[in-house]
Amino acid sequence: MRIIPIATAIAVSGLLYMIVIERDTFDALVSGPPSGDGAAPTEVAETTPAAEETPVIRVMARRSQAREVDSTVVLRGQTQALRQVEVRAETAGKIINTPLRRGTLVEAGQLLCEIDPGTRGVSLQEVEAQLSEAKARLPEARARLLEAQAQEPAARAAILEAEANVPAAEASLAQARAGVPAAEALLLEAQARLPEAEARLKEAQAMIPAAAAALAQAEANVPAARAALVQAEAGRPEAEARLKEAQARVREAEINLNASSKLNKSGFSAEISLAAAQAGYESAKAGEQAALAGVKGAEAAVEQAKGNLEGAKAQVQSAKSQVESASAAVRSAETQIQSARAGIETARSNIESSRAAVQSALSRLEGAKAAVSSTKAALEGATAGIESAKAGEENAQSGIQSAEAALATVRKDIQRLSIHAPFAGVLESDTAELGALLQNGGACATVFQLDPMKITGYVPEQDVSRVRLGAPAGARLIDGREVMGQVSFVSRSADPVTRTFLVELTVDNADLSIRDGQTAEIGIEAEGAPAHLLPQSALTLDDEGTLGVRTVDETNHVRFLPVALIRDTREGVLLAGLPDTVNVITLGQEYVTEGIPVEPVFEEVTQ
């Protein structure tokens, strides 16, 4: 039975070999032997090169028309419980309730395992007592804080008052200290008046016998005063000449100083030269001042000589009157002595009073400063008291928070004694046995939620874009039952190995007849797409590895078109990405390349 197909395949292969590889030989065989006319071979020889320049290859092609493919994405999957959880204990203890057996239907919140509370009740009472004690300490701490805060304004007011007293005390001390020198000056003045008064008395007493001698001496002084006036007037020109000489030296020294300063700034003179010039200038100025003083001294000598002359004349008149006033001077001097002695006693009394006032002011100033230090210490104590009270309040708050945390921990631990079902479902295993010791993290039971039920499958990447969330879908179970639902999840990430995407359906399972893990054939409603049904052998790859087919355009030249594989069928492959009507090379596509001319032979195929 297989001989005929094998023979046919060999014949077709041989024909293709002759058509593609041995084209010239094949054409010669088909056209027959050349005629005896000598002109014909010459004509063939002339036309053969033209035929060799543009060879035409015959290929088999199919004129394919796109059609709408079915709108269902079919894949295989399995049933899966909507939710599955292994309920575990969060505390340790002995089980005290009767266990539930596997297969039992449970409601959400139903008790599954109950653990013996043991001494947790006592721990709860102890923590509640600690919380009450901590709360009782809080009002006391707040009262201490309010009391400490109330003391702070009074301490600050006392500081201001004490600091205000210091300037007044300092002013009083300065005033008292200023009174002591004044009193001592008055004493010195009074003491100085006493010897003066006594001297005046003695002078007055001696004035009478000396008055005549003074008169004679005054008359003798007149000629001497005149001679001194002449001598003083003679010394004035010499002093003026010295002044002019000194002024000339000053100008010379000033010029030297200016020159040295400029040279020093320009870097041509040393600091020593500048200092020497300054010293010369200062010396010249001193000489000028000395000469000026000499001129003024000469003028003063002239004036003094004139005054002496006039004084000598006046002394003559005064000496005459001294004799008359001597007796009156004696009486006045005696009166002054008595007044000076009374002033001394008064000044001594004032000194004592001033010194006492200084001591009193010092005492008041020290007291004011001590009051400032004391009030500042009181403020620091009040601030420290506030901080201490705040710390006490914070400690009380911390104690309350710690007690509340401990209370919450104990209550949470007591709540964990009862383990409830997280959702309604079916027990896949027995709950923990009565009397069993359940450790922290130990398994209590396994609960499955089977209503609704999930059906999961993996869709190929070429079909995932056709599956939309919420699309109607159905599944045929392994036992033949069919269920309906909708797409509830489409994965955004492909499986790294199979490059497929997870899809989940949700179907109703109120009677719990669908079990977890059953095989199912899934059909998902999707939009139809135009596609071409072509033999798989028509597929090829270009130089870049792109999957596609080679086609024949209107000018009978080869064109490569990329395609997208929709799915494989028994009749061939369904391809997308091609025009609605296309001529696809089905035989010989591996022997042609892009752009070469071909001669297609079309086969008839019913799409």
C-alpha positions in Angstrom: 0.0 0.0 0.0 3.0 2.4 0.6 4.8 1.7 -2.7 2.6 4.1 -4.7 3.1 7.1 -2.4 6.8 6.4 -2.2 7.1 6.2 -6.0 5.0 9.3 -6.4 7.3 11.2 -3.9 10.4 10.0 -5.8 8.9 11.1 -9.1 8.0 14.5 -7.7 11.4 15.0 -6.1 13.1 14.1 -9.4 10.9 16.5 -11.3 11.7 19.3 -8.9 15.4 18.6 -9.1 15.2 18.7 -12.9 13.1 21.9 -12.8 15.3 23.8 -10.3 18.8 22.4 -10.6 19.0 21.0 -14.1 16.7 23.6 -15.7 18.7 23.7 -19.0 18.7 20.0 -19.4 15.0 19.9 -18.6 14.2 22.6 -21.2 16.2 20.7 -23.8 14.3 17.5 -23.1 10.9 19.2 -23.2 11.7 21.2 -26.4 13.0 18.1 -28.3 16.1 17.6 -30.6 17.2 20.5 -32.9 16.1 20.3 -36.7 18.5 19.8 -39.6 18.3 23.4 -40.8 21.6 25.2 -40.2 19.9 28.5 -39.5 17.9 27.3 -36.5 20.9 26.4 -34.3 22.4 29.8 -35.1 19.2 31.4 -33.9 19.1 29.3 -30.8 22.7 30.2 -30.0 21.8 33.9 -30.3 18.8 33.7 -28.1 20.2 31.4 -25.4 22.3 34.1 -23.6 19.2 36.3 -23.2 17.3 33.4 -21.6 20.2 32.7 -19.2 20.3 36.4 -18.1 16.7 36.3 -16.8 15.9 32.7 -15.8 12.3 32.1 -14.7 11.7 29.4 -12.0 8.5 27.6 -11.8 7.0 27.2 -8.4 3.7 25.8 -7.1 1.5 28.4 -5.4 -1.9 28.7 -3.7 -4.3 31.6 -4.1 -5.4 31.9 -0.5 -8.4 33.9 0.7 -8.7 35.0 4.4 -11.7 33.8 6.4 -13.0 34.4 9.8 -11.8 31.7 12.3 -13.8 30.6 15.3 -14.1 33.0 18.3 -13.3 30.6 21.1 -10.0 30.2 22.8 -9.7 26.5 23.8 -7.2 25.3 26.4 -6.8 22.7 29.1 -6.7 23.3 32.8 -7.9 22.0 36.2 -10.2 23.0 39.0 -8.9 24.7 42.1 -10.4 25.8 45.4 -11.1 29.5 45.5 -9.4 29.7 48.9 -7.3 27.2 50.9 -5.8 27.9 54.3 -4.1 25.8 57.0 -5.3 27.4 60.2 -2.5 27.4 62.8 -2.4 28.3 66.5 -0.8 31.6 67.6 -0.3 30.4 71.2 0.4 27.2 73.0 -1.9 25.1 75.1 -4.0 21.9 75.5 -7.1 21.4 73.3 -10.3 21.3 75.3 -13.1 21.1 72.7 -14.4 18.1 70.7 -12.7 17.8 67.3 -14.6 18.3 64.0 -14.0 15.6 61.4 -12.8 16.1 57.8 -15.5 16.8 55.3 -17.5 18.9 57.8 -19.1 22.1 56.4 -18.1 25.1 58.5 -19.3 28.6 58.5 -17.1 31.7 58.7 -16.2 32.4 62.3 -17.1 28.9 63.5 -15.0 27.6 66.4 -12.5 25.0 65.2 -10.1 24.6 68.1 -10.3 25.9 71.7 -7.1 26.0 73.9 -7.1 25.7 77.7 -6.6 29.3 79.1 -4.6 28.0 82.1 -3.2 30.9 84.2 -3.9 33.6 81.6 -6.9 34.9 83.7 -4.6 35.5 86.6 -2.2 37.3 84.3 -5.0 39.4 83.0 -6.0 40.5 86.5 -2.4 41.3 87.4 -1.9 43.5 84.3 -5.3 45.3 84.9 -4.1 46.0 88.5 -0.8 47.4 87.2 -2.8 49.6 84.7 -5.0 50.9 87.5 -2.0 51.7 89.7 -0.2 53.5 86.8 -3.4 55.5 86.1 -3.6 56.5 89.7 0.0 57.9 89.7 -0.8 60.2 86.7 -3.0 62.8 88.6 -0.4 63.1 91.3 2.4 63.7 88.7 0.2 66.3 87.0 -0.5 68.1 90.3 3.2 68.2 91.0 3.8 69.6 87.5 1.2 72.3 88.0 2.6 73.2 91.4 6.1 73.5 89.9 4.9 75.6 87.0 3.1 77.9 89.4 6.3 78.6 91.3 8.2 79.7 88.2 6.4 83.0 87.6 6.9 84.0 91.3 10.6 83.2 91.0 11.0 85.2 87.8 9.2 88.2 89.4 11.5 88.0 92.5 14.5 88.0 90.2 13.3 91.1 88.4 12.6 92.8 91.8 16.1 91.9 93.1 17.8 93.0 89.9 15.9 96.3 90.1 17.3 96.9 93.6 20.9 96.5 92.6 21.2 99.7 90.5 19.6 101.7 93.4 22.1 100.2 95.8 25.0 100.9 93.5 23.8 104.5 93.1 23.5 105.0 96.8 27.1 103.5 97.2 28.5 105.9 94.6 26.8 108.8 96.2 28.1 107.9 99.6 31.6 107.3 98.3 31.5 110.7 96.5 30.6 112.3 99.9 33.8 111.1 101.6 36.3 112.9 99.4 34.2 116.1 99.6 34.2 115.9 103.4 37.9 115.2 103.5 38.5 118.1 101.2 36.5 120.3 103.5 38.7 119.1 106.4 41.9 119.7 104.5 40.6 123.1 103.6 39.7 123.9 107.2 43.0 122.6 108.4 44.8 124.6 105.8 43.0 127.8 106.8 44.2 127.5 110.4 48.0 127.8 109.8 47.2 130.5 107.3 45.2 132.4 109.9 48.0 131.9 112.4 50.5 133.1 109.9 48.4 136.1 109.1 48.3 136.9 112.8 52.0 136.7 113.1 52.4 138.6 109.9 50.1 141.2 111.1 51.9 141.4 114.4 55.2 141.8 112.5 53.7 144.2 110.0 53.9 147.2 112.2 57.8 147.2 112.8 58.4 146.0 109.3 56.3 148.6 107.6 59.0 151.3 107.8 61.6 148.8 106.6 59.3 147.9 103.7 58.8 151.4 102.7 62.6 152.0 102.6 63.1 148.9 100.7 60.4 149.8 98.3 61.9 153.1 97.6 65.3 151.4 97.0 63.7 148.9 94.6 62.6 151.5 92.1 66.1 152.1 90.6 66.8 148.4 90.4 63.5 147.8 88.6 64.3 150.4 86.0 67.7 148.8 85.3 66.0 145.3 85.0 63.6 146.8 82.4 66.4 148.1 80.3 68.2 144.7 80.5 65.0 142.8 79.5 64.3 145.0 76.5 67.9 144.4 75.4 67.4 140.5 75.4 64.4 140.6 73.1 66.1 140.9 69.7 68.5 138.0 70.5 65.5 135.8 71.3 63.7 136.7 68.1 66.8 135.8 66.1 67.0 132.4 67.7 63.3 131.9 66.8 63.9 132.6 63.1 66.9 130.2 63.1 64.8 127.4 64.7 61.9 127.9 62.2 64.4 127.6 59.3 65.7 124.3 60.8 62.0 123.1 61.1 61.4 123.7 57.4 64.6 122.0 56.4 63.7 118.9 58.6 60.2 118.8 57.1 61.6 118.7 53.6 64.0 115.9 54.6 61.1 114.0 56.2 58.9 114.3 53.1 61.8 113.1 50.9 62.6 110.1 53.1 58.9 109.1 53.3 58.5 109.1 49.5 61.8 107.2 49.1 60.7 104.7 51.6 57.4 104.1 49.9 59.2 103.6 46.6 61.6 101.2 48.3 64.7 103.4 47.8 65.2 104.2 51.5 65.4 102.2 54.6 63.2 102.5 57.7 66.3 103.8 59.6 66.6 106.7 57.3 62.9 107.5 57.7 63.2 107.3 61.5 66.2 109.5 61.5 64.4 112.1 59.3 61.4 112.0 61.7 63.7 112.4 64.7 65.4 115.4 63.0 62.0 116.9 62.3 60.9 116.4 65.9 64.2 117.9 67.2 63.7 120.9 65.0 60.2 121.4 66.2 61.4 121.2 69.8 64.1 123.8 69.0 61.4 126.0 67.5 59.3 125.6 70.6 62.3 126.4 72.8 63.1 129.5 70.7 59.5 130.6 70.8 59.5 130.1 74.5 62.7 132.2 74.7 60.9 135.0 72.8 57.9 134.8 75.0 60.2 134.7 78.1 62.0 137.8 76.9 58.7 139.5 76.4 57.5 138.3 79.7 60.8 139.6 81.3 60.1 143.0 79.8 56.6 142.9 81.1 57.8 141.6 84.4 60.4 144.4 84.6 57.7 146.9 83.8 55.5 145.3 86.5 58.3 145.3 88.9 58.9 149.0 88.4 55.2 149.7 88.8 55.2 147.4 91.8 58.1 149.1 93.4 56.2 152.4 93.1 53.1 150.7 94.4 55.1 149.2 97.3 56.1 152.6 98.4 52.4 153.6 98.7 51.5 150.2 100.1 54.2 150.4 102.8 52.7 153.6 103.9 49.3 152.1 104.3 50.6 148.9 105.9 51.4 150.7 109.1 47.8 151.9 109.3 46.3 148.5 108.5 48.6 146.4 110.7 46.5 146.7 113.8 43.3 145.8 111.8 45.1 142.8 110.3 46.0 141.5 113.8 42.3 141.6 114.9 41.1 139.9 111.6 43.7 137.2 111.9 42.6 136.3 115.4 39.0 136.0 114.1 40.0 133.7 111.2 41.9 131.4 113.6 38.7 130.8 115.6 36.6 130.2 112.4 39.2 127.8 111.0 39.2 125.7 114.2 35.3 125.5 114.1 35.5 124.4 110.4 37.9 121.6 111.2 35.5 120.1 113.8 32.6 120.4 111.4 34.6 118.7 108.6 35.7 115.8 110.8 32.0 115.2 111.7 31.1 115.2 108.0 33.8 112.6 107.2 32.5 110.2 109.9 29.0 110.6 108.5 30.1 110.0 104.9 32.1 106.9 105.9 29.1 105.5 107.8 26.9 106.1 104.7 29.5 104.2 102.5 29.3 101.2 104.8 25.5 101.2 104.8 25.4 101.5 101.0 27.9 98.6 100.7 25.7 96.5 103.0 22.6 97.3 100.9 24.4 96.5 97.6 25.7 93.1 98.9 22.2 92.3 100.1 20.7 93.2 96.7 23.3 91.0 94.9 22.7 88.2 97.4 19.0 88.5 96.7 19.5 88.3 93.0 21.6 85.1 93.4 19.0 83.7 95.8 16.1 84.4 93.4 18.1 82.9 90.5 18.8 79.8 92.5 15.1 79.7 93.4 14.2 80.0 89.6 16.7 77.2 88.8 15.1 75.1 91.6 11.6 75.8 90.1 12.8 74.9 86.6 14.4 71.7 87.9 11.1 71.0 89.7 9.2 71.5 86.5 11.5 69.1 84.6 11.3 66.6 87.4 7.5 66.9 87.4 7.5 66.5 83.6 9.7 63.4 84.0 7.3 62.1 86.6 4.4 62.7 84.3 6.1 61.0 81.4 7.1 58.1 83.6 3.4 57.8 84.7 2.3 58.0 81.0 5.0 55.4 80.2 3.8 53.2 83.0 0.2 53.5 81.7 1.3 52.7 78.1 3.4 49.8 79.3 0.5 48.4 81.3 -1.9 49.0 78.4 0.4 47.2 76.0 0.8 44.3 78.5 -3.0 44.2 78.9 -3.5 44.2 75.1 -0.9 41.4 74.8 -2.7 39.3 77.5 -6.1 39.9 76.0 -4.9 39.1 72.5 -3.3 35.9 73.8 -6.7 35.0 75.4 -8.5 35.8 72.1 -6.0 33.4 70.4 -7.2 30.6 72.6 -10.2 30.3 70.3 -9.3 29.4 66.7 -12.2 30.2 64.2 -12.8 29.4 60.6 -11.6 32.4 58.5 -14.3 31.7 55.9 -17.1 29.2 55.1 -15.9 26.0 53.5 -15.1 22.3 54.0 -12.7 20.8 56.4 -10.0 18.9 54.5 -8.6 17.5 57.7 -9.7 16.7 61.2 -9.3 19.5 63.7 -6.8 19.1 66.6 -7.8 16.2 68.9 -9.2 16.8 72.4 -6.4 16.9 75.0 -3.6 17.3 72.4 -0.9 19.8 73.2 -0.9 22.5 70.4 2.3 24.4 70.1 2.6 28.0 68.8 2.3 27.6 65.0 0.8 24.1 65.3 -1.8 23.1 62.7 -5.5 23.2 63.9 -7.2 22.4 60.6 -7.2 22.8 56.8 -10.2 24.6 55.3 -11.1 24.7 51.6 -13.6 27.2 50.1 -15.2 25.4 47.1 -18.1 27.7 46.3 -17.4 29.4 43.9 -14.8 27.3 42.3 -11.8 28.4 40.3 -10.7 26.7 37.0 -7.2 27.6 35.9 -5.4 27.1 32.7 -2.6 28.6 30.6 -3.2 30.4 27.3 -0.5 30.6 24.6 1.0 34.1 24.1 -0.5 34.4 20.6 -4.0 34.0 22.0 -3.7 36.0 25.3 -4.6 39.3 23.6 -8.0 37.7 22.7 -8.9 36.9 26.3 -10.5 39.7 28.2 -11.4 40.0 31.9 -15.0 39.2 32.5 -15.5 37.3 29.2 -18.0 34.4 29.3 -16.4 31.1 29.5 -17.2 27.4 30.1 -15.5 24.2 31.0 -16.1 20.5 30.3 -15.0 18.4 33.3 -13.4 15.0 32.9 -16.7 13.3 33.8 -18.5 15.2 31.0 -20.3 17.8 33.0 -20.2 21.3 31.6 -20.1 24.4 33.8 -20.4 28.1 32.9 -18.7 31.1 34.4 -16.5 34.1 33.4 -12.9 35.0 33.3 -11.9 36.5 36.7 -8.1 36.8 36.2 -5.6 37.1 33.3 -1.9 37.1 34.2 0.2 40.1 33.1 3.4 38.0 33.3 4.2 34.9 31.2 5.6 31.7 32.6 9.4 31.9 32.0 9.5 28.3 30.8 6.4 27.8 28.7 5.8 31.4 27.7 2.1 31.0 28.5 -0.2 33.1 30.6 -2.3 32.0 33.6 -6.1 32.4 33.2 -8.7 31.8 35.9 -12.4 31.2 35.6 -14.9 31.5 38.4 -17.9 29.1 38.3 -20.7 28.4 40.6 -20.4 25.3 42.9 -23.3 25.6 45.3 -23.7 21.8 45.6 -19.9 21.3 46.1 -20.0 18.7 43.4 -16.8 20.0 41.7 -13.7 18.9 43.5 -10.3 20.5 43.7 -7.8 19.3 41.1 -10.2 17.9 38.4 -9.0 18.1 34.8 -11.1 20.4 32.6 -11.3 21.6 29.0 -11.8 25.4 29.0 -13.4 27.4 26.3 -13.3 31.2 26.4 -15.4 33.4 24.2 -13.2 35.8 22.1 -13.5 38.0 19.1 -13.1 36.3 15.7 -10.0 37.1 13.5 -9.3 36.8 9.8 -6.8 34.1 9.0 -5.4 32.0 6.2 -5.4 28.2 6.4 -2.1 27.0 4.8 0.0 23.9 4.9 2.7 23.9 7.6 5.3 23.2 5.0 4.7 26.7 3.5 6.3 28.3 6.5 9.9 29.5 6.2 12.3 31.9 7.9 14.1 34.9 6.5 17.7 35.8 7.1 16.9 37.4 10.4 14.9 34.4 11.7 11.5 35.9 11.2 8.7 33.4 10.6 6.7 34.0 7.4 5.8 32.8 4.0 7.0 33.6 0.5 4.4 35.0 -1.9 4.1 35.9 -5.6 3.1 39.5 -6.3 1.3 40.9 -9.4 4.5 41.0 -11.4 5.3 37.4 -10.6 8.2 38.3 -8.3 8.9 36.7 -4.9 8.0 38.6 -1.7 8.6 37.5 1.9 5.7 38.4 4.3 5.9 37.8 8.1 3.0 36.0 9.8 1.6 35.4 13.2 0.7 31.8 14.1 -2.9 31.6 15.5 -3.0 27.8 16.0 -2.2 24.5 14.5 -5.1 22.3 13.1 -5.3 19.0 11.4 -5.8 20.7 8.0 -2.9 23.0 8.4 -1.9 26.1 10.3 -4.0 29.3 10.8 -1.9 32.4 10.0 -2.6 36.1 10.6 -0.8 39.1 9.3 -1.4 38.5 5.6 -3.6 40.4 3.1 -7.1 39.2 2.5 -6.0 37.7 -0.8 -2.5 36.4 -1.3 -0.6 34.0 -3.6 1.5 31.8 -1.3 4.3 29.6 -2.6 3.6 26.1 -1.3 6.3 24.2 -3.2 9.8 25.5 -4.1 9.8 28.4 -1.6 13.1 27.2 -0.2 14.8 27.6 -3.6 13.8 31.2 -4.3 14.8 34.5 -2.7 13.3 37.9 -2.3 12.7 39.8 -5.6 13.5 37.1 -8.2 11.0 36.4 -11.0 9.1 33.1 -10.9 6.4 31.3 -13.0 3.7 30.2 -10.5 1.6 27.1 -11.1 -1.5 27.5 -9.0 -3.3 24.6 -7.2 -7.0 24.6 -6.4 -7.8 24.5 -2.8 -11.2 24.9 -1.1 -10.9 27.3 1.9 
